């Protein structure tokens, strides 16, 4: 559908589609869901807004009318519901969580009565795979996990489960729900640890397995789509910590962990088959590419690391819908507002600049787990 139409994976998909259409005339009708546009959402921690970029058929990005949309102060974290119709942003300065309806045209509209003021910085938010519940880490030097049910109208209602303190001097702790929805994993930026919890039906949490050490200043945990492996970018030690996730959610070090990266690794992306991973090194001005082994061990992809444009600080990477493009998003830039740079992804996983122009998001200081692609509606 997107650019690089003659890559092997697209040729195979095209042949399969043509065969299916020839066998069944009924399949020749377009599927509206497949034709629905996809959007990339990017928040601005320094500018209190959310940029919405439409994914064009050629793989390029364009700002939707009205973007960037106003949000609250210090938008550090954002999540999109699994149906792609709503987004929730957490704010470190105002201490709020706000829900937004995401229109089919990419417009954002604040959901009535969705705002919750927690009286403390909201560090991270994560949504369960069924879209029914949101967990948030709240606090400053120490943090706790709070839980909310998401109503049919998109309003957040406290579950009634007790808040769960995150061990030690946590600070900037970030949560992530496993793909099966059974566990919540939380990293701690100051404490340099990671802890896994079982999620009970009432949203209460029970720790499973020991709290493990990470590298220095861990940020932005990423879990493989099959839920078997966890990787955390260690900004202070220029490494990735890798973990194997047991069936009960407990964690163990992956073979060879930690893995070296460029300076200040940040927000990574993992392919849908769980075989490749891309990590921007903010201070290093590069993207590191890795092959993920069956045991969770990482090894460099061909040509890695890959340089990023001068004058930029790459903070996060996101894969395009067909995974033939990798979008590299600035955290900071000499131009003031963050831009998105497009790279093509080769069959063996290496990346190269696409030649498409960089797209201005209009947001300042993009940081945190706060750039996401909408799923297919």
KEKE-3310 file (N, C-alpha, C; in steps of 0.2 Angstrom, whole numbers, plus 5000, padded with zeros to 4 digits):
npx = (5004:5010:5024:5039:5034:5038:5045:5050:5040:5029:5026:5023:5012:5004:5002:4995:4983:4978:4975:4966:4955:4952:4947:4935:4922:4915:4925:4930:4925:4929:4936:4930:4937:4950:4954:4953:4961:4977:4985:4999:5002:5010:5016:5020:5031:5036:5028:5015:5005:4997:5002:4995:4998:4994:4996:5001:4998:5010:5019:5023:5021:5008:5002:4987:4972:4971:4980:4995:4985:4979:4984:4986:4998:5014:5015:5020:5017:5007:4994:4985:4969:4965:4955:4958:4951:4952:4962:4973:4981:4994:5001:5015:5017:5005:4998:4988:4976:4970:4957:4954:4943:4947:4945:4939:4945:4956:4956:4956:4947:4943:4936:4921:4921:4931:4943:4955:4962:4976:4984:4998:5013:5009:5017:5018:5006:4996:4987:4975:4975:4962:4956:4948:4953:4964:4981:4991:5006:5011:5018:5033:5048:5046:5034:5018:5006:4991:4974:4961:4945:4939:4925:4911:4909:4921:4926:4936:4936:4940:4945:4944:4953:4967:4980:4997:5012:5027:5043:5056:5066:5058:5054:5050:5044:5039:5025:5020:5009:5008:5006:4996:4988:4989:4999:5008:5021:5034:5046:5060:5066:5075:5078:5083:5078:5067:5050:5038:5021:5006:4990:4975:4958:4950:4958:4968:4986:4999:5015:5026:5039:5056:5061:5071:5088:5092:5101:5109:5098:5085:5073:5058:5051:5050:5040:5040:5029:5024:5025:5035:5048:5057:5063:5073:5078:5093:5097:5108:5119:5121:5115:5105:5094:5089:5076:5069:5052:5043:5029:5021:5023:5035:5052:5068:5085:5090:5100:5117:5113:5117:5115:5126:5123:5122:5125:5114:5101:5084:5067:5061:5057:5049:5047:5032:5034:5042:5056:5065:5073:5073:5082:5083:5098:5099:5109:5120:5116:5111:5103:5101:5101:5094:5094:5083:5085:5078:5080:5079:5091:5101:5108:5118:5110:5113:5125:5122:5127:5115:5116:5108:5100:5110:5110:5099:5091:5088:5073:5063:5057:5046:5037:5031:5014:5015:5028:5039:5044:5053:5050:5059:5059:5062:5068:5073:5078:5088:5080:5069:5055:5050:5054:5049:5058:5060:5064:5069:5066:5075:5074:5082:5083:5090:5092:5089:5090:5075:5074:5062:5055:5058:5046:5037:5032:5027:5027:5036:5050:5049:5046:5047:5036:5027:5023:5013:5006:4991:4980:4973:4956)
npy = (4994:5006:5016:5009:4998:4987:4978:4962:4957:4964:4961:4947:4949:4955:4946:4936:4942:4945:4932:4928:4937:4933:4921:4923:4933:4941:4946:4956:4968:4984:4984:4994:4996:4993:5003:5014:5029:5030:5037:5046:5050:5063:5070:5085:5089:5101:5111:5109:5102:5091:5083:5078:5067:5063:5047:5045:5037:5035:5033:5045:5059:5070:5085:5085:5095:5109:5103:5106:5100:5108:5103:5098:5105:5100:5087:5072:5058:5047:5037:5026:5019:5002:5001:5012:5024:5033:5043:5045:5057:5060:5071:5079:5091:5098:5088:5080:5068:5067:5063:5060:5061:5053:5058:5052:5059:5063:5073:5079:5079:5084:5073:5075:5077:5069:5073:5070:5076:5073:5079:5077:5074:5065:5052:5040:5032:5017:5006:4993:4978:4975:4987:4992:4997:5008:5011:5021:5029:5038:5053:5059:5059:5047:5035:5029:5016:5019:5015:5014:5012:5012:5020:5017:5029:5035:5040:5041:5031:5029:5013:5008:4999:4997:5010:5005:5006:5010:5001:5008:5023:5029:5038:5045:5033:5021:5012:4997:4987:4969:4960:4950:4955:4951:4955:4969:4979:4988:5001:5010:5026:5033:5023:5013:5000:4986:4980:4967:4964:4954:4956:4958:4953:4964:4974:4976:4974:4962:4958:4948:4937:4943:4960:4967:4973:4986:4995:5011:5025:5020:5020:5020:5006:4992:4979:4963:4958:4945:4944:4938:4944:4958:4974:4987:5004:5011:5026:5032:5023:5019:5007:4993:4984:4967:4956:4940:4935:4926:4914:4917:4930:4934:4940:4937:4939:4941:4932:4937:4951:4966:4975:4984:5001:5017:5033:5038:5030:5029:5029:5015:5004:4989:4976:4968:4954:4952:4951:4961:4976:4993:5007:5023:5033:5046:5056:5051:5053:5044:5028:5013:4996:4980:4962:4951:4937:4920:4917:4929:4936:4950:4955:4965:4973:4972:4985:4993:5005:5017:5033:5049:5064:5079:5091:5087:5078:5062:5055:5046:5031:5025:5012:5011:5007:4996:4992:4995:5007:5017:5029:5042:5052:5068:5073:5084:5099:5110:5118:5121:5116:5099:5086:5074:5061:5051:5034:5020:5003:4989:4972:4964:4971:4982:5000:5015:5033:5039:5049:5057:5073:5080:5081:5093:5093:5103:5102:5105:5099:5084:5070:5055:5041:5043:5044:5037:5026:5025:5010:4998:5003)
npz = (5000:5004:5000:4992:4984:4978:4986:4993:5003:5000:4987:4989:4997:4988:4977:4984:4988:4975:4970:4980:4976:4963:4966:4973:4969:4978:4987:4980:4983:4991:5008:5020:5033:5030:5022:5030:5036:5043:5058:5065:5081:5091:5106:5114:5126:5130:5124:5127:5118:5106:5092:5076:5063:5047:5039:5023:5007:5000:5010:5016:5028:5034:5041:5050:5048:5059:5068:5078:5092:5106:5123:5140:5152:5150:5142:5144:5142:5132:5127:5115:5113:5110:5099:5092:5092:5103:5113:5127:5137:5149:5161:5167:5173:5176:5182:5177:5169:5153:5142:5124:5110:5095:5079:5063:5053:5059:5069:5085:5100:5116:5128:5136:5153:5155:5161:5174:5188:5197:5207:5207:5198:5183:5177:5168:5157:5153:5144:5145:5134:5130:5131:5142:5153:5162:5168:5178:5182:5196:5204:5211:5217:5223:5218:5213:5208:5200:5196:5183:5177:5160:5154:5143:5137:5137:5149:5163:5177:5194:5199:5212:5217:5228:5228:5222:5229:5221:5221:5232:5228:5216:5205:5189:5185:5174:5166:5159:5151:5148:5133:5134:5144:5157:5166:5174:5171:5178:5177:5185:5185:5194:5204:5196:5193:5189:5190:5190:5190:5194:5187:5195:5194:5199:5197:5207:5212:5212:5216:5206:5206:5209:5211:5199:5194:5183:5170:5172:5174:5168:5155:5146:5143:5133:5125:5117:5104:5106:5119:5126:5129:5136:5135:5140:5139:5144:5149:5156:5156:5143:5137:5133:5143:5144:5146:5150:5150:5160:5160:5171:5172:5179:5179:5171:5168:5151:5139:5138:5142:5149:5133:5122:5117:5107:5114:5127:5125:5119:5115:5109:5095:5090:5078:5071:5070:5080:5078:5075:5081:5085:5091:5096:5098:5108:5112:5104:5091:5082:5076:5083:5077:5080:5080:5086:5095:5097:5110:5116:5116:5109:5094:5083:5068:5050:5046:5056:5069:5063:5056:5061:5055:5056:5069:5076:5089:5091:5098:5098:5089:5077:5069:5052:5046:5037:5040:5032:5032:5044:5056:5062:5076:5082:5098:5103:5093:5083:5076:5084:5085:5085:5073:5060:5053:5039:5036:5025:5027:5024:5018:5026:5037:5039:5039:5030:5024:5017:5008:5008:5013:5029:5042:5050:5067:5075:5089:5104:5112:5112:5122:5132:5133:5121:5107:5095:5083:5076:5077:5065:5061)
capx = (5000:5014:5030:5043:5029:5040:5048:5047:5034:5023:5025:5020:5005:5000:5000:4990:4977:4975:4973:4959:4950:4950:4943:4929:4920:4913:4930:4933:4923:4934:4935:4931:4941:4957:4955:4953:4967:4981:4988:5004:5001:5016:5015:5025:5031:5038:5023:5008:5000:4998:5003:4992:5000:4991:5000:4999:4999:5017:5023:5024:5016:5006:4998:4980:4970:4970:4986:4994:4980:4981:4983:4988:5005:5019:5013:5025:5015:5001:4992:4979:4965:4966:4951:4961:4946:4953:4969:4974:4988:4996:5005:5019:5017:4998:4996:4981:4975:4964:4955:4952:4941:4951:4940:4941:4949:4962:4955:4956:4942:4943:4930:4918:4921:4937:4949:4956:4967:4978:4988:5005:5015:5008:5023:5016:5000:4996:4980:4975:4974:4955:4954:4944:4956:4970:4985:4995:5011:5010:5022:5039:5054:5042:5028:5013:5002:4984:4970:4955:4941:4937:4918:4909:4909:4928:4927:4940:4933:4944:4943:4943:4959:4972:4986:5002:5019:5033:5048:5062:5066:5057:5055:5049:5043:5035:5022:5018:5005:5010:5001:4990:4984:4989:5004:5010:5029:5036:5053:5061:5072:5080:5080:5086:5075:5061:5046:5032:5015:5000:4984:4969:4952:4948:4964:4974:4992:5003:5021:5028:5046:5060:5063:5078:5092:5093:5106:5108:5092:5081:5067:5054:5051:5047:5039:5039:5022:5022:5025:5041:5054:5056:5069:5073:5084:5096:5100:5114:5124:5121:5114:5098:5093:5085:5073:5064:5046:5040:5022:5018:5025:5041:5057:5074:5090:5091:5107:5121:5111:5115:5118:5128:5120:5125:5124:5107:5096:5077:5061:5062:5051:5050:5043:5027:5036:5047:5063:5070:5072:5077:5083:5087:5103:5098:5116:5124:5114:5111:5098:5104:5097:5096:5091:5081:5085:5073:5081:5079:5098:5101:5114:5117:5108:5118:5126:5120:5122:5113:5117:5102:5102:5114:5106:5093:5092:5082:5071:5059:5056:5040:5037:5025:5009:5018:5035:5044:5047:5054:5050:5063:5056:5067:5066:5075:5081:5090:5074:5064:5050:5052:5052:5049:5062:5058:5069:5066:5068:5077:5072:5086:5082:5094:5088:5092:5086:5071:5074:5057:5057:5056:5039:5037:5026:5024:5028:5043:5053:5045:5049:5043:5032:5022:5022:5010:5003:4984:4979:4967:4950)
capy = (5000:5012:5016:5003:4993:4980:4974:4955:4956:4967:4957:4941:4950:4957:4939:4932:4946:4944:4926:4928:4941:4929:4915:4925:4940:4945:4949:4962:4975:4987:4984:5001:4997:4992:5009:5019:5032:5029:5043:5046:5055:5065:5075:5090:5091:5108:5115:5107:5100:5085:5083:5072:5067:5057:5043:5045:5031:5034:5033:5052:5061:5077:5087:5086:5102:5110:5100:5102:5101:5110:5098:5101:5106:5094:5080:5067:5051:5046:5030:5026:5013:4997:5002:5018:5029:5038:5044:5048:5060:5061:5077:5079:5098:5099:5082:5078:5064:5069:5058:5063:5057:5054:5057:5048:5064:5064:5078:5078:5083:5082:5070:5078:5075:5064:5075:5069:5080:5069:5083:5075:5072:5059:5050:5036:5029:5012:5004:4985:4976:4975:4994:4993:4999:5012:5011:5027:5030:5045:5055:5063:5055:5041:5035:5023:5014:5020:5011:5017:5009:5017:5019:5017:5036:5037:5044:5037:5030:5025:5006:5006:4995:5002:5012:5001:5009:5007:5001:5013:5030:5027:5044:5044:5026:5020:5006:4994:4980:4964:4959:4946:4959:4948:4958:4976:4979:4995:5003:5016:5029:5034:5017:5008:4993:4984:4975:4964:4963:4951:4961:4954:4955:4970:4979:4976:4971:4958:4957:4942:4937:4948:4966:4966:4979:4988:5000:5018:5029:5016:5023:5018:4999:4989:4972:4960:4957:4939:4945:4934:4948:4965:4978:4994:5008:5014:5032:5034:5018:5018:5000:4990:4978:4963:4951:4935:4936:4919:4913:4920:4937:4936:4942:4935:4942:4938:4930:4943:4957:4972:4976:4991:5006:5024:5037:5040:5027:5031:5026:5010:5000:4982:4973:4964:4947:4951:4949:4966:4981:4999:5011:5029:5035:5053:5060:5048:5055:5038:5023:5006:4991:4974:4956:4948:4930:4916:4917:4936:4939:4954:4956:4970:4972:4974:4992:4997:5010:5021:5040:5053:5071:5083:5096:5084:5074:5058:5053:5040:5028:5021:5009:5012:5001:4990:4991:4996:5013:5019:5036:5044:5058:5072:5075:5092:5101:5117:5122:5122:5111:5092:5084:5067:5059:5044:5029:5014:4997:4984:4965:4961:4975:4988:5006:5021:5038:5038:5055:5061:5078:5079:5084:5097:5091:5108:5102:5107:5094:5078:5066:5050:5036:5048:5044:5031:5025:5022:5003:4998:5003)
capz = (5000:5004:4996:4991:4983:4975:4991:4993:5007:4997:4981:4991:4999:4982:4974:4988:4987:4968:4970:4983:4973:4958:4968:4976:4967:4984:4990:4976:4986:4996:5015:5023:5038:5027:5018:5034:5037:5050:5061:5070:5087:5094:5111:5116:5133:5131:5121:5129:5113:5103:5084:5073:5056:5043:5035:5016:5003:4998:5016:5019:5033:5033:5047:5049:5049:5066:5072:5084:5096:5113:5128:5146:5153:5151:5140:5144:5140:5128:5124:5111:5114:5104:5093:5088:5092:5108:5116:5134:5138:5155:5161:5173:5177:5179:5186:5175:5163:5149:5136:5118:5104:5088:5073:5057:5050:5063:5073:5092:5104:5123:5130:5141:5160:5155:5164:5181:5192:5203:5212:5207:5191:5180:5173:5163:5157:5149:5143:5144:5127:5129:5131:5147:5160:5161:5174:5178:5188:5198:5209:5209:5219:5224:5213:5214:5202:5201:5191:5181:5172:5155:5152:5136:5135:5137:5155:5168:5184:5198:5200:5219:5220:5232:5224:5223:5229:5217:5226:5232:5226:5209:5201:5182:5184:5168:5166:5153:5152:5144:5127:5136:5149:5164:5170:5173:5172:5180:5178:5189:5183:5199:5207:5192:5194:5185:5194:5187:5194:5191:5188:5197:5191:5202:5196:5212:5209:5216:5213:5204:5205:5212:5208:5196:5192:5176:5170:5174:5172:5163:5152:5140:5142:5127:5126:5111:5103:5109:5127:5129:5131:5138:5134:5143:5137:5150:5146:5159:5154:5135:5136:5134:5148:5141:5151:5148:5154:5161:5159:5176:5172:5182:5175:5172:5163:5144:5138:5136:5144:5145:5126:5121:5112:5107:5120:5129:5121:5121:5114:5104:5091:5089:5073:5073:5071:5086:5076:5074:5086:5083:5097:5094:5104:5107:5112:5099:5084:5078:5078:5083:5075:5083:5078:5092:5095:5100:5118:5118:5115:5104:5090:5078:5062:5046:5045:5063:5069:5057:5058:5060:5053:5060:5072:5079:5094:5090:5104:5098:5083:5076:5062:5048:5046:5033:5043:5027:5034:5051:5057:5068:5079:5086:5105:5102:5087:5083:5073:5089:5085:5083:5066:5059:5047:5036:5034:5023:5030:5020:5020:5031:5043:5039:5037:5026:5023:5012:5003:5009:5017:5036:5043:5057:5071:5078:5096:5107:5117:5112:5126:5135:5129:5119:5100:5093:5077:5077:5074:5060:5064)
cpx = (5004:5020:5034:5038:5031:5045:5045:5041:5028:5021:5021:5013:5001:4997:4994:4983:4974:4972:4966:4954:4948:4946:4936:4927:4918:4918:4933:4930:4928:4932:4936:4936:4949:4959:4955:4960:4971:4984:4994:5003:5008:5015:5021:5025:5032:5033:5016:5003:5002:4997:4999:4994:4997:4996:4997:5001:5006:5021:5025:5019:5014:5002:4991:4977:4968:4976:4992:4989:4982:4979:4985:4996:5009:5017:5018:5023:5008:5000:4985:4975:4966:4961:4953:4956:4947:4960:4969:4981:4988:5001:5009:5019:5010:4995:4989:4982:4969:4963:4952:4949:4945:4946:4943:4945:4955:4962:4954:4951:4942:4936:4927:4919:4927:4943:4949:4962:4970:4983:4995:5006:5012:5013:5021:5009:5000:4989:4980:4973:4966:4952:4949:4947:4963:4974:4990:5000:5011:5014:5028:5045:5051:5036:5024:5009:4995:4980:4963:4951:4939:4930:4917:4909:4916:4930:4931:4937:4938:4941:4941:4949:4964:4978:4992:5009:5024:5039:5054:5060:5065:5058:5054:5048:5038:5032:5021:5014:5007:5004:4995:4986:4985:4994:5006:5017:5030:5043:5054:5067:5077:5083:5084:5084:5069:5057:5040:5027:5010:4994:4978:4963:4949:4953:4969:4980:4996:5009:5023:5035:5049:5060:5070:5081:5092:5100:5105:5102:5088:5075:5064:5055:5048:5046:5038:5032:5020:5023:5030:5047:5053:5063:5068:5079:5086:5100:5107:5120:5125:5121:5107:5099:5088:5082:5069:5058:5043:5032:5018:5019:5032:5047:5064:5079:5090:5098:5111:5119:5116:5119:5120:5124:5124:5122:5116:5101:5089:5072:5061:5056:5053:5045:5038:5028:5041:5054:5068:5068:5076:5076:5087:5092:5103:5105:5120:5122:5114:5105:5102:5099:5099:5091:5089:5081:5079:5073:5080:5086:5097:5108:5113:5114:5113:5119:5125:5127:5121:5113:5110:5105:5105:5109:5100:5096:5086:5080:5066:5058:5050:5040:5030:5020:5012:5025:5040:5047:5048:5054:5054:5061:5061:5064:5067:5078:5083:5085:5069:5059:5053:5050:5053:5053:5060:5064:5066:5069:5069:5074:5076:5086:5086:5090:5092:5088:5082:5071:5067:5058:5055:5050:5039:5031:5023:5024:5035:5044:5048:5049:5045:5040:5026:5021:5019:5007:4996:4983:4974:4961:4945)
cpy = (5006:5011:5010:4997:4987:4977:4967:4954:4959:4963:4951:4943:4952:4951:4936:4936:4945:4937:4925:4932:4937:4923:4917:4932:4944:4949:4955:4968:4977:4986:4991:5002:4997:4999:5015:5022:5030:5036:5042:5052:5056:5070:5079:5092:5098:5113:5114:5106:5093:5085:5077:5072:5061:5053:5042:5038:5030:5034:5040:5053:5068:5079:5087:5093:5103:5107:5105:5105:5103:5104:5102:5102:5100:5087:5075:5060:5051:5039:5031:5019:5008:4998:5008:5024:5035:5038:5047:5050:5061:5067:5078:5086:5099:5094:5079:5072:5066:5064:5062:5058:5058:5053:5054:5053:5066:5070:5075:5082:5080:5079:5073:5074:5069:5066:5073:5072:5076:5072:5081:5073:5065:5057:5046:5033:5023:5009:4996:4984:4976:4982:4996:4997:5003:5012:5017:5026:5037:5047:5058:5058:5048:5041:5029:5022:5015:5017:5014:5013:5015:5015:5019:5024:5039:5040:5039:5037:5026:5018:5004:5002:5000:5004:5007:5005:5006:5007:5006:5020:5029:5033:5042:5037:5025:5013:5003:4987:4975:4963:4955:4949:4956:4952:4965:4976:4987:4996:5009:5019:5031:5028:5012:5001:4992:4979:4973:4963:4959:4956:4956:4957:4962:4976:4980:4973:4967:4956:4950:4942:4943:4955:4966:4973:4980:4992:5006:5022:5025:5020:5019:5010:4997:4981:4969:4958:4950:4939:4941:4938:4955:4968:4985:4998:5012:5020:5034:5029:5016:5010:4999:4984:4974:4958:4946:4935:4929:4919:4917:4928:4939:4936:4938:4938:4938:4937:4936:4950:4960:4972:4983:4995:5012:5027:5039:5037:5029:5027:5021:5007:4993:4980:4969:4957:4946:4950:4954:4972:4987:5004:5017:5031:5043:5057:5057:5050:5049:5033:5017:5001:4984:4968:4953:4940:4926:4916:4924:4940:4944:4954:4961:4968:4974:4982:4996:4999:5014:5029:5044:5060:5075:5089:5094:5079:5068:5055:5047:5037:5024:5018:5010:5006:4995:4988:4991:5003:5014:5026:5038:5051:5062:5073:5082:5093:5108:5121:5123:5117:5104:5090:5077:5065:5052:5040:5023:5008:4991:4977:4962:4965:4981:4994:5011:5026:5037:5043:5059:5067:5077:5083:5087:5095:5097:5108:5103:5102:5088:5073:5060:5045:5039:5049:5037:5031:5022:5015:5004:4998:4998)
cpz = (5000:5000:4997:4989:4980:4980:4992:4997:5004:4991:4983:4993:4993:4978:4978:4988:4980:4968:4974:4980:4967:4959:4970:4974:4973:4987:4986:4979:4991:5003:5018:5028:5036:5024:5023:5035:5043:5052:5065:5075:5090:5099:5111:5123:5135:5129:5123:5123:5110:5095:5082:5066:5053:5039:5028:5013:5001:5004:5019:5024:5032:5039:5045:5050:5057:5071:5072:5088:5103:5118:5134:5147:5154:5149:5139:5141:5137:5126:5120:5112:5108:5098:5089:5088:5098:5110:5123:5135:5146:5156:5168:5177:5180:5183:5184:5170:5159:5143:5130:5113:5098:5083:5067:5052:5053:5068:5080:5096:5111:5125:5136:5148:5160:5159:5171:5183:5198:5208:5212:5200:5189:5175:5167:5163:5152:5149:5142:5137:5125:5129:5137:5153:5158:5168:5173:5184:5189:5204:5207:5211:5221:5220:5216:5208:5204:5195:5190:5176:5167:5153:5145:5133:5135:5144:5160:5175:5188:5200:5207:5222:5223:5227:5227:5223:5225:5221:5226:5230:5218:5204:5193:5181:5178:5168:5159:5154:5146:5138:5129:5141:5156:5168:5169:5175:5173:5180:5182:5187:5188:5202:5203:5193:5189:5189:5190:5192:5191:5192:5190:5194:5193:5201:5201:5209:5214:5213:5212:5203:5209:5208:5205:5194:5185:5175:5173:5171:5166:5161:5147:5139:5136:5127:5119:5110:5106:5116:5130:5132:5132:5137:5137:5141:5143:5148:5149:5158:5147:5134:5135:5138:5144:5146:5147:5152:5154:5160:5165:5177:5175:5177:5176:5166:5156:5143:5135:5138:5149:5138:5125:5116:5111:5113:5121:5124:5124:5119:5108:5100:5089:5083:5075:5074:5077:5084:5076:5079:5084:5089:5095:5100:5103:5107:5107:5092:5080:5080:5078:5081:5078:5080:5085:5092:5098:5108:5120:5118:5109:5100:5085:5071:5057:5045:5051:5066:5063:5059:5056:5058:5058:5063:5075:5084:5094:5096:5104:5090:5083:5069:5059:5048:5042:5036:5037:5028:5042:5052:5063:5070:5083:5093:5105:5096:5087:5080:5078:5090:5082:5076:5066:5053:5045:5034:5031:5026:5025:5022:5026:5038:5044:5037:5034:5025:5017:5006:5004:5014:5024:5037:5050:5060:5074:5086:5098:5112:5117:5117:5129:5130:5126:5111:5098:5087:5079:5074:5069:5064:5061)
residu = (UNK:UNK:UNK:UNK:UNK:UNK:UNK:UNK:UNK:UNK:UNK:UNK:UNK:UNK:UNK:UNK:UNK:UNK:UNK:UNK:UNK:UNK:UNK:UNK:UNK:UNK:UNK:UNK:UNK:UNK:UNK:UNK:UNK:UNK:UNK:UNK:UNK:UNK:UNK:UNK:UNK:UNK:UNK:UNK:UNK:UNK:UNK:UNK:UNK:UNK:UNK:UNK:UNK:UNK:UNK:UNK:UNK:UNK:UNK:UNK:UNK:UNK:UNK:UNK:UNK:UNK:UNK:UNK:UNK:UNK:UNK:UNK:UNK:UNK:UNK:UNK:UNK:UNK:UNK:UNK:UNK:UNK:UNK:UNK:UNK:UNK:UNK:UNK:UNK:UNK:UNK:UNK:UNK:UNK:UNK:UNK:UNK:UNK:UNK:UNK:UNK:UNK:UNK:UNK:UNK:UNK:UNK:UNK:UNK:UNK:UNK:UNK:UNK:UNK:UNK:UNK:UNK:UNK:UNK:UNK:UNK:UNK:UNK:UNK:UNK:UNK:UNK:UNK:UNK:UNK:UNK:UNK:UNK:UNK:UNK:UNK:UNK:UNK:UNK:UNK:UNK:UNK:UNK:UNK:UNK:UNK:UNK:UNK:UNK:UNK:UNK:UNK:UNK:UNK:UNK:UNK:UNK:UNK:UNK:UNK:UNK:UNK:UNK:UNK:UNK:UNK:UNK:UNK:UNK:UNK:UNK:UNK:UNK:UNK:UNK:UNK:UNK:UNK:UNK:UNK:UNK:UNK:UNK:UNK:UNK:UNK:UNK:UNK:UNK:UNK:UNK:UNK:UNK:UNK:UNK:UNK:UNK:UNK:UNK:UNK:UNK:UNK:UNK:UNK:UNK:UNK:UNK:UNK:UNK:UNK:UNK:UNK:UNK:UNK:UNK:UNK:UNK:UNK:UNK:UNK:UNK:UNK:UNK:UNK:UNK:UNK:UNK:UNK:UNK:UNK:UNK:UNK:UNK:UNK:UNK:UNK:UNK:UNK:UNK:UNK:UNK:UNK:UNK:UNK:UNK:UNK:UNK:UNK:UNK:UNK:UNK:UNK:UNK:UNK:UNK:UNK:UNK:UNK:UNK:UNK:UNK:UNK:UNK:UNK:UNK:UNK:UNK:UNK:UNK:UNK:UNK:UNK:UNK:UNK:UNK:UNK:UNK:UNK:UNK:UNK:UNK:UNK:UNK:UNK:UNK:UNK:UNK:UNK:UNK:UNK:UNK:UNK:UNK:UNK:UNK:UNK:UNK:UNK:UNK:UNK:UNK:UNK:UNK:UNK:UNK:UNK:UNK:UNK:UNK:UNK:UNK:UNK:UNK:UNK:UNK:UNK:UNK:UNK:UNK:UNK:UNK:UNK:UNK:UNK:UNK:UNK:UNK:UNK:UNK:UNK:UNK:UNK:UNK:UNK:UNK:UNK:UNK:UNK:UNK:UNK:UNK:UNK:UNK:UNK:UNK:UNK:UNK:UNK:UNK:UNK:UNK:UNK:UNK:UNK:UNK:UNK:UNK:UNK:UNK:UNK:UNK:UNK:UNK:UNK:UNK:UNK:UNK:UNK:UNK:UNK:UNK:UNK:UNK:UNK:UNK:UNK:UNK)
# end
